[in-house]
Amino acid sequence: MARPSNATEAWSALAAGNNNFVSGTPAHPRQDAELRRDLASEQKPFAALFGCSDSRLAAEMIFDVGLGDLFVVRNAGQIIAETIVGSLEFSVEVLNVPLILVLGHDSCGAVKATLDSTKTPLATEGSFIPQLVRRILPTVETALAEGVTDLDQITSRHVNDTISELMERSDLIRSRVESGRLGVVGAQYRLEEGLVEPIAALGLSI
Ligand SMILES: [Zn+2]
């Protein structure tokens, strides 16, 4: 298959790779020693992925891609921060990726902890863990105010809010999407099925 060169092709490649993973027939492409040597001098990933750190969300595995394919940025609960926006801007400006994928997942511990914190105050020994909850809380509070209590629905809203925040904070990413040079897809990963379900798209149709 030709290397994806625009957002639509990049999304198609990711969807096809995920299909291989879901059906249990991964091709495990681009993981050989020869390619590793060829890539050492330059990387040209075809997409950036910003997702939750959850160990079950292994980026290259769930999309059946290989070395040099994805520029991956992850943290617990996929929460926007200056360093995250900087990493994604780097992938767009320097590496020229045509697609950013924002990936959440069902049963996300970070979103669940935030939801739980609205009933029982969060108690953690780590003094920075509450920062994660604090950043997801506005999404949870808005959902609860609208009568939405389902964890996976709230997680889906969090993916959408994450994309909105990325577009607000990065002039580069917003302008590239507006000029048609960059696409952004939001998706939800289903842990049991291994399926990536798209829930939002900017700059391309899916
Ligand atoms: Zn998670």
Residues whose N, C-alpha, C, O or C-beta is under 5 A from the ligand:
A	BS01	ZN	C52 D54 G77 C108 G109 A110
